[in-house]
Amino acid sequence: MITNIRSINYSILLCLVFLLPQWNEIFANETRQDDTVVQLGMYQGVLDGDPGEGGLFFRLDFKEEGLIEITKQYGGHNLKEIKTWQQEGDSISITSKMGDLIQDFDGAKIQVQSSKKIKYNKAHHQFYIHKYSRWQTAFHWIGMLILLILLNELFRRYKVPTFAFYIIIPFLVIPLVAYLGYTEVSYWFKWVKLYSVVFAAIWFSFMRYTKLGFAKSARFVAAAFLAINIAEAVGQDFSMGFIANILNAIAGILSIITLTGWKDIQIDDSKEKDMVWPAMTTLWIIAYDIWNFVFVYLNFPGSAANQFLVLLSCTIPSLFIKKGTWLQARAFTLAAWFMYYFISPTAVETHLVPLPRTDLLMLASGVISIVANLILAYVVFKGKLRIKK
């Protein structure tokens, strides 16, 4: 009885914690109505690009004397240009020079909603640009890494908070937040990704606590979640057409074909009833992490550092707390991160970590990814050939 009450309390607390950033943002918008003067310094934001572009990352450095340095990163491109800007009322105009390649802000409606938040509108594109703070971003990054690891450990130990968290928030809270207009997430693909990974977390939980875990088909579905997720990214990489993307796409294919031993996925007899994949080796996890980080770095540059923290949040527990639980931890932490983003995209996008990105670094990342996965494939298939002999 005491355990059940504690589980319910944990569930309520988790829901409240995930709602706090959104309520804080609503309150902040109400108290900053008159604060519409842009500050000098760095602002940044992400925009979902058109097909073939991936995600666009913009960094705006407002300088004195009406100058602004704009960085645009997307696909295989890294652009940086100096332009002029001026503010009249709550509107900003940005003017390019003859021959400039970054023309996204010419003729756009750019409105200062507060000194820390700017809204961009042009044609069918709309997104928000946020004031950047290095120390707040570092604190947010480390704090979210710790929180995701703690959440994973909580979901390993308690059944009620697990089901409550992955049903109440994504199926009740997030649709309500969207209906009330308090979320900035509109791109359909992100909604698909959210509920696919939430469904995976729920599926794994049913496997752990019901007879579903004994079914061979359930184990196949568990492995298929991962393989399909990788295949989607492989298709995205190939569609970009750049050398680094193609190298990483091939690495993703290797990551899929080296997924072995899915029939041995099992629910162990420990108190936690963990879903364990014995054949998922440390080498596979590391090669996958490299591939997945490179995929985001190449296709969605603004989100790369956050993707690294999400990868760490499942890799650390699966290597140092309970081996064999990586897939379970991956579903729990990735779903939790997506839910946090949907509830308060401002909290995430305000704290994007800008990473260095050049043509050489992009090519190097693709090479590292394919080399890591070639080594993995060599180890896996060499072992299989030795067994057959």
RODO-2510 file (C-alpha; in nm, 4 decimals, decimal comma):
residues 389
     n   res          X          Y          Z
     1     m     0,0000     0,0000     0,0000
     2     i     0,2781     0,2414     0,0968
     3     t     0,4641     0,1570    -0,2259
     4     n     0,1518     0,2301    -0,4346
     5     i     0,0979     0,5656    -0,2638
     6     r     0,4620     0,6548    -0,3187
     7     s     0,4310     0,5601    -0,6860
     8     i     0,1220     0,7800    -0,7284
     9     n     0,3001     1,0709    -0,5605
    10     y     0,5945     1,0251    -0,7946
    11     s     0,3567     1,0300    -1,0928
    12     i     0,1911     1,3549    -0,9856
    13     l     0,5277     1,5149    -0,9119
    14     l     0,6664     1,4165    -1,2532
    15     c     0,3712     1,5688    -1,4364
    16     l     0,4047     1,8925    -1,2389
    17     v     0,7808     1,9123    -1,2997
    18     f     0,7332     1,8792    -1,6755
    19     l     0,4629     2,1462    -1,6731
    20     l     0,6685     2,4033    -1,4824
    21     p     0,8678     2,5334    -1,7833
    22     q     0,5459     2,5948    -1,9780
    23     w     0,3720     2,7810    -1,6940
    24     n     0,6881     2,9866    -1,6447
    25     e     0,6867     3,0800    -2,0142
    26     i     0,3196     3,1820    -2,0014
    27     f     0,3888     3,4010    -1,6983
    28     a     0,6999     3,5465    -1,8627
    29     n     0,5025     3,6472    -2,1716
    30     e     0,2494     3,8271    -1,9549
    31     t     0,5116     4,0285    -1,7673
    32     r     0,7248     4,1335    -2,0652
    33     q     0,4649     4,2974    -2,2841
    34     d     0,6389     4,6387    -2,2774
    35     d     0,9941     4,5042    -2,2923
    36     t     1,0299     4,5095    -2,6691
    37     v     1,3800     4,6472    -2,7239
    38     v     1,6242     4,4003    -2,8730
    39     q     1,9514     4,3666    -2,6814
    40     l     2,2983     4,3665    -2,8325
    41     g     2,4513     4,0221    -2,8386
    42     m     2,3609     3,6739    -2,9532
    43     y     2,0181     3,5409    -3,0471
    44     q     1,9557     3,2054    -3,2096
    45     g     1,6761     2,9816    -3,3339
    46     v     1,5897     2,6757    -3,5420
    47     l     1,3559     2,6463    -3,8388
    48     d     1,2216     2,3320    -4,0043
    49     g     1,3420     2,3592    -4,3613
    50     d     1,1825     2,2589    -4,6872
    51     p     1,2310     1,9009    -4,8158
    52     g     1,6006     1,8356    -4,8716
    53     e     1,7141     2,1096    -4,6338
    54     g     1,6819     1,9385    -4,2953
    55     g     1,6756     2,1796    -4,0027
    56     l     1,8043     2,5376    -4,0360
    57     f     2,0008     2,6928    -3,7515
    58     f     2,0289     3,0726    -3,7373
    59     r     2,2544     3,2742    -3,5090
    60     l     2,2072     3,6522    -3,5013
    61     d     2,4736     3,8641    -3,3333
    62     f     2,3347     4,2186    -3,2927
    63     k     2,6194     4,4700    -3,2856
    64     e     2,6521     4,8453    -3,2396
    65     e     2,6237     5,0964    -3,5244
    66     g     2,3403     4,8992    -3,6813
    67     l     2,5458     4,5961    -3,7830
    68     i     2,4438     4,2327    -3,7410
    69     e     2,6371     3,9127    -3,8099
    70     i     2,4107     3,6284    -3,9243
    71     t     2,5166     3,2638    -3,9303
    72     k     2,3056     3,0122    -4,1207
    73     q     2,3781     2,6396    -4,0970
    74     y     2,1787     2,3747    -4,2820
    75     g     2,2412     2,0647    -4,4900
    76     g     2,5883     2,0910    -4,6379
    77     h     2,6064     2,4684    -4,5989
    78     n     2,7694     2,6986    -4,3437
    79     l     2,7151     3,0667    -4,4195
    80     k     2,8107     3,3796    -4,2270
    81     e     2,7486     3,7397    -4,3396
    82     i     2,7438     4,0947    -4,2011
    83     k     2,4264     4,2961    -4,2640
    84     t     2,2573     4,6083    -4,1296
    85     w     1,9562     4,6260    -3,8980
    86     q     1,7290     4,8785    -3,7350
    87     q     1,4347     4,8687    -3,4975
    88     e     1,1189     5,0789    -3,5171
    89     g     0,8696     5,0146    -3,2416
    90     d     0,8575     4,6385    -3,1941
    91     s     0,9598     4,5648    -3,5550
    92     i     1,3087     4,4890    -3,6850
    93     s     1,4258     4,5204    -4,0441
    94     i     1,7418     4,3503    -4,1693
    95     t     1,9008     4,4551    -4,4991
    96     s     2,1431     4,2486    -4,7055
    97     k     2,4204     4,3709    -4,9325
    98     m     2,4394     4,3034    -5,3041
    99     g     2,5510     3,9452    -5,3599
   100     d     2,4665     3,8182    -5,0090
   101     l     2,3587     3,4534    -4,9934
   102     i     2,1560     3,4753    -4,6719
   103     q     1,8355     3,6459    -4,7805
   104     d     1,5943     3,4815    -4,5368
   105     f     1,5473     3,8042    -4,3383
   106     d     1,4975     4,0419    -4,6325
   107     g     1,1310     4,1368    -4,6448
   108     a     1,0479     3,9201    -4,3436
   109     k     0,8187     4,0314    -4,0632
   110     i     1,0450     4,0313    -3,7551
   111     q     0,8690     4,1262    -3,4331
   112     v     1,0331     4,1704    -3,0921
   113     q     0,8001     4,0009    -2,8447
   114     s     1,0347     4,0646    -2,5525
   115     s     1,4009     4,1535    -2,5081
   116     k     1,4716     3,7786    -2,5121
   117     k     1,2335     3,6538    -2,7796
   118     i     1,1843     3,7521    -3,1455
   119     k     0,9197     3,6154    -3,3816
   120     y     0,9991     3,5595    -3,7509
   121     n     0,7405     3,5376    -4,0314
   122     k     0,8049     3,5058    -4,4023
   123     a     0,5916     3,3210    -4,6575
   124     h     0,5016     2,9873    -4,4956
   125     h     0,7907     2,9929    -4,2482
   126     q     0,7523     3,0960    -3,8841
   127     f     0,9822     3,0428    -3,5889
   128     y     1,1172     3,2086    -3,2753
   129     i     1,4653     3,3451    -3,2118
   130     h     1,5836     3,3482    -2,8505
   131     k     1,8472     3,5404    -2,6538
   132     y     2,1494     3,3214    -2,5850
   133     s     2,3146     3,2904    -2,2425
   134     r     2,6245     3,0702    -2,2216
   135     w     2,6035     2,9963    -1,8481
   136     q     2,2305     2,9321    -1,8425
   137     t     2,2725     2,7024    -2,1414
   138     a     2,5496     2,5048    -1,9683
   139     f     2,3378     2,4714    -1,6536
   140     h     2,0359     2,3577    -1,8567
   141     w     2,2421     2,1018    -2,0517
   142     i     2,3943     1,9437    -1,7410
   143     g     2,0670     1,9612    -1,5484
   144     m     1,8698     1,7855    -1,8220
   145     l     2,1335     1,5123    -1,8512
   146     i     2,1062     1,4404    -1,4789
   147     l     1,7244     1,4591    -1,4852
   148     l     1,6933     1,2128    -1,7749
   149     i     1,9264     0,9642    -1,6041
   150     l     1,7242     0,9931    -1,2825
   151     l     1,3966     0,9491    -1,4732
   152     n     1,5298     0,6338    -1,6355
   153     e     1,6206     0,4920    -1,2964
   154     l     1,2767     0,5835    -1,1598
   155     f     1,1011     0,4104    -1,4500
   156     r     1,3148     0,1001    -1,3991
   157     r     1,1935     0,0691    -1,0405
   158     y     0,8292     0,1812    -1,0374
   159     k     0,5445     0,0670    -1,2607
   160     v     0,2768     0,3270    -1,1795
   161     p     0,4911     0,6381    -1,2512
   162     t     0,6057     0,4793    -1,5784
   163     f     0,2570     0,4275    -1,7199
   164     a     0,1275     0,7546    -1,5745
   165     f     0,4156     0,9539    -1,7199
   166     y     0,3925     0,8082    -2,0704
   167     i     0,0121     0,8232    -2,0899
   168     i    -0,0987     1,1333    -1,8965
   169     i     0,1544     1,3780    -2,0421
   170     p     0,1623     1,2765    -2,4124
   171     f    -0,2070     1,1864    -2,4486
   172     l    -0,3698     1,4418    -2,2177
   173     v    -0,1355     1,7275    -2,1335
   174     i     0,0421     1,7844    -2,4670
   175     p    -0,2786     1,7833    -2,6797
   176     l    -0,4304     2,0293    -2,4295
   177     v    -0,1232     2,2541    -2,4467
   178     a    -0,1394     2,2432    -2,8277
   179     y    -0,5132     2,3185    -2,8295
   180     l    -0,4650     2,6212    -2,6036
   181     g    -0,1888     2,7494    -2,8314
   182     y     0,0925     2,7244    -2,5782
   183     t     0,3223     2,5135    -2,7942
   184     e     0,5255     2,6356    -3,0916
   185     v     0,5643     2,2877    -3,2432
   186     s     0,3672     2,2587    -3,5664
   187     y     0,5834     2,0431    -3,7967
   188     w     0,3941     1,7137    -3,8461
   189     f     0,7104     1,4998    -3,8571
   190     k     0,7971     1,6000    -3,5008
   191     w     0,4528     1,4894    -3,3838
   192     v     0,5020     1,1532    -3,5534
   193     k     0,8424     1,1100    -3,3878
   194     l     0,7000     1,2033    -3,0471
   195     y     0,4240     0,9445    -3,0475
   196     s     0,6309     0,6713    -3,2120
   197     v     0,8896     0,6858    -2,9347
   198     v     0,6191     0,7222    -2,6660
   199     f     0,4506     0,4112    -2,8060
   200     a     0,7866     0,2303    -2,7870
   201     a     0,8221     0,3250    -2,4187
   202     i     0,4700     0,2000    -2,3464
   203     w     0,5297    -0,1205    -2,5465
   204     f     0,8475    -0,1981    -2,3553
   205     s     0,6662    -0,1339    -2,0259
   206     f     0,3880    -0,3785    -2,1180
   207     m     0,6558    -0,6324    -2,2070
   208     r     0,8106    -0,5880    -1,8621
   209     y     0,4909    -0,6167    -1,6595
   210     t     0,2654    -0,8514    -1,8609
   211     k     0,2876    -1,1815    -2,0480
   212     l     0,3639    -0,9832    -2,3632
   213     g     0,7312    -1,0093    -2,2708
   214     f     0,7238    -1,3853    -2,3408
   215     a     0,5984    -1,3454    -2,6981
   216     k     0,8517    -1,3811    -2,9784
   217     s     0,6558    -1,1321    -3,1877
   218     a     0,6816    -0,8724    -2,9085
   219     r     1,0599    -0,9081    -2,9049
   220     f     1,0659    -0,8644    -3,2822
   221     v     0,8548    -0,5473    -3,2548
   222     a     1,0932    -0,4123    -2,9890
   223     a     1,3907    -0,4576    -3,2229
   224     a     1,1890    -0,3286    -3,5191
   225     f     1,1260     0,0025    -3,3394
   226     l     1,4993     0,0641    -3,3372
   227     a     1,5659    -0,0606    -3,6909
   228     i     1,2842     0,1502    -3,8404
   229     n     1,4036     0,4569    -3,6513
   230     i     1,7534     0,4127    -3,7973
   231     a     1,6129     0,3470    -4,1463
   232     e     1,4155     0,6740    -4,1391
   233     a     1,7363     0,8654    -4,0649
   234     v     1,9248     0,6743    -4,3364
   235     g     1,6632     0,7872    -4,5890
   236     q     1,7022     1,1477    -4,4735
   237     d     2,0819     1,1295    -4,5094
   238     f     2,0649     0,9840    -4,8604
   239     s     1,8128     1,2498    -4,9648
   240     m     2,0560     1,5275    -4,8679
   241     g     2,3074     1,4017    -5,1243
   242     f     2,6273     1,5400    -4,9670
   243     i     2,9339     1,3160    -4,9264
   244     a     2,9289     1,3342    -4,5459
   245     n     2,5587     1,2433    -4,5400
   246     i     2,6076     0,9494    -4,7765
   247     l     2,8932     0,8150    -4,5643
   248     n     2,6762     0,8435    -4,2564
   249     a     2,3809     0,6797    -4,4339
   250     i     2,5993     0,3778    -4,5137
   251     a     2,7073     0,3724    -4,1483
   252     g     2,3386     0,3648    -4,0519
   253     i     2,2786     0,0639    -4,2760
   254     l     2,5688    -0,1128    -4,1056
   255     s     2,4132    -0,0249    -3,7712
   256     i     2,0918    -0,2025    -3,8773
   257     i     2,2506    -0,5190    -4,0172
   258     t     2,4681    -0,5595    -3,7057
   259     l     2,1577    -0,5689    -3,4827
   260     t     2,1796    -0,9335    -3,3836
   261     g     2,0281    -1,1565    -3,1184
   262     w     1,6861    -0,9924    -3,0974
   263     k     1,5323    -1,3327    -3,0200
   264     d     1,7257    -1,3290    -2,6921
   265     i     1,5596    -1,0088    -2,5689
   266     q     1,4129    -1,1001    -2,2326
   267     i     1,2611    -0,9665    -1,9134
   268     d     1,5074    -1,0578    -1,6408
   269     d     1,4094    -1,1920    -1,2998
   270     s     1,5452    -0,8933    -1,1089
   271     k     1,3263    -0,6812    -0,8833
   272     e     1,3161    -0,4115    -1,1556
   273     k     1,2021    -0,6550    -1,4305
   274     d     1,4339    -0,4912    -1,6821
   275     m     1,4066    -0,5594    -2,0531
   276     v     1,7533    -0,6874    -2,1418
   277     w     1,9139    -0,7366    -2,4834
   278     p     2,2232    -0,9528    -2,4093
   279     a     2,3579    -0,9390    -2,7667
   280     m     2,3670    -0,5567    -2,7743
   281     t     2,7380    -0,4962    -2,7120
   282     t     2,9208    -0,1888    -2,5900
   283     l     3,0813    -0,1559    -2,9345
   284     w     2,7395    -0,1485    -3,1042
   285     i     2,6132     0,1169    -2,8629
   286     i     2,9177     0,3396    -2,9162
   287     a     2,9038     0,2996    -3,2965
   288     y     2,5313     0,3795    -3,2895
   289     d     2,5868     0,6865    -3,0717
   290     i     2,8488     0,8168    -3,3134
   291     w     2,6215     0,7552    -3,6126
   292     n     2,3182     0,9150    -3,4472
   293     f     2,5069     1,2230    -3,3304
   294     v     2,6590     1,2712    -3,6777
   295     f     2,3128     1,2365    -3,8340
   296     v     2,1752     1,5213    -3,6223
   297     y     2,4953     1,7274    -3,6620
   298     l     2,4664     1,7077    -4,0410
   299     n     2,0892     1,7435    -4,0776
   300     f     1,9732     1,9448    -3,7735
   301     p     2,2815     2,1406    -3,6601
   302     g     2,1021     2,3455    -3,3943
   303     s     1,9955     2,0296    -3,2093
   304     a     2,3252     1,8382    -3,2205
   305     a     2,4470     1,9199    -2,8684
   306     n     2,1080     1,8363    -2,7175
   307     q     2,1052     1,5075    -2,9080
   308     f     2,4434     1,4278    -2,7541
   309     l     2,3058     1,4762    -2,4026
   310     v     2,0048     1,2521    -2,4803
   311     l     2,2408     0,9818    -2,6111
   312     l     2,4537     1,0096    -2,2977
   313     s     2,1450     0,9848    -2,0769
   314     c     2,0750     0,6294    -2,1975
   315     t     2,4333     0,5185    -2,2631
   316     i     2,5656     0,5976    -1,9132
   317     p     2,2992     0,3903    -1,7295
   318     s     2,3251     0,0984    -1,9727
   319     l     2,7031     0,0764    -1,9441
   320     f     2,7607     0,1642    -1,5790
   321     i     2,4350     0,0909    -1,3914
   322     k     2,2644    -0,2062    -1,5632
   323     k     2,4212    -0,3632    -1,8708
   324     g     2,1929    -0,4810    -2,1469
   325     t     1,9217    -0,2215    -2,0815
   326     w     2,0229     0,0311    -2,3500
   327     l     1,7123    -0,0093    -2,5692
   328     q     1,4826     0,0296    -2,2696
   329     a     1,6740     0,3362    -2,1502
   330     r     1,6807     0,4817    -2,5013
   331     a     1,3009     0,4722    -2,5256
   332     f     1,2478     0,6170    -2,1769
   333     t     1,4939     0,9056    -2,2117
   334     l     1,4187     0,9974    -2,5734
   335     a     1,0433     0,9997    -2,5106
   336     a     1,0908     1,2116    -2,1981
   337     w     1,3076     1,4582    -2,3916
   338     f     1,0521     1,4887    -2,6743
   339     m     0,7746     1,5460    -2,4207
   340     y     0,9766     1,8179    -2,2513
   341     y     1,0381     1,9834    -2,5873
   342     f     0,6706     1,9741    -2,6855
   343     i     0,5566     2,1185    -2,3529
   344     s     0,8099     2,4002    -2,3601
   345     p     1,0015     2,4368    -2,6874
   346     t     1,1170     2,7800    -2,5677
   347     a     1,3020     2,6223    -2,2744
   348     v     1,4858     2,3946    -2,5186
   349     e     1,5508     2,6418    -2,7992
   350     t     1,6663     2,9156    -2,5627
   351     h     1,9456     2,6837    -2,4507
   352     l     2,0770     2,5493    -2,7809
   353     v     2,4524     2,4903    -2,7668
   354     p     2,6217     2,6240    -3,0828
   355     l     2,8794     2,3748    -3,2103
   356     p     3,1589     2,4532    -3,4581
   357     r     3,0564     2,3432    -3,8070
   358     t     3,2693     2,3654    -4,1206
   359     d     3,2903     2,1652    -4,4420
   360     l     3,5986     1,9861    -4,3070
   361     l     3,4351     1,9025    -3,9731
   362     m     3,1258     1,7716    -4,1493
   363     l     3,3296     1,5459    -4,3778
   364     a     3,5413     1,4289    -4,0835
   365     s     3,2284     1,3398    -3,8851
   366     g     3,0968     1,1304    -4,1750
   367     v     3,4298     0,9488    -4,2039
   368     i     3,4438     0,8791    -3,8286
   369     s     3,0883     0,7438    -3,8372
   370     i     3,1453     0,5000    -4,1219
   371     v     3,4836     0,3854    -3,9848
   372     a     3,3292     0,3134    -3,6422
   373     n     3,0485     0,1121    -3,7989
   374     l     3,2822    -0,0711    -4,0367
   375     i     3,4851    -0,1808    -3,7351
   376     l     3,1620    -0,2924    -3,5698
   377     a     3,0566    -0,4875    -3,8797
   378     y     3,3996    -0,6526    -3,9027
   379     v     3,3833    -0,7655    -3,5397
   380     v     3,0249    -0,8930    -3,5672
   381     f     3,0570    -1,0796    -3,8960
   382     k     3,4060    -1,2114    -3,8251
   383     g     3,2628    -1,3722    -3,5142
   384     k     2,9718    -1,5223    -3,7085
   385     l     3,1989    -1,6650    -3,9793
   386     r     3,4223    -1,8186    -3,7111
   387     i     3,1197    -1,9870    -3,5526
   388     k     3,0078    -2,1327    -3,8885
   389     k     3,3532    -2,2775    -3,9553
***
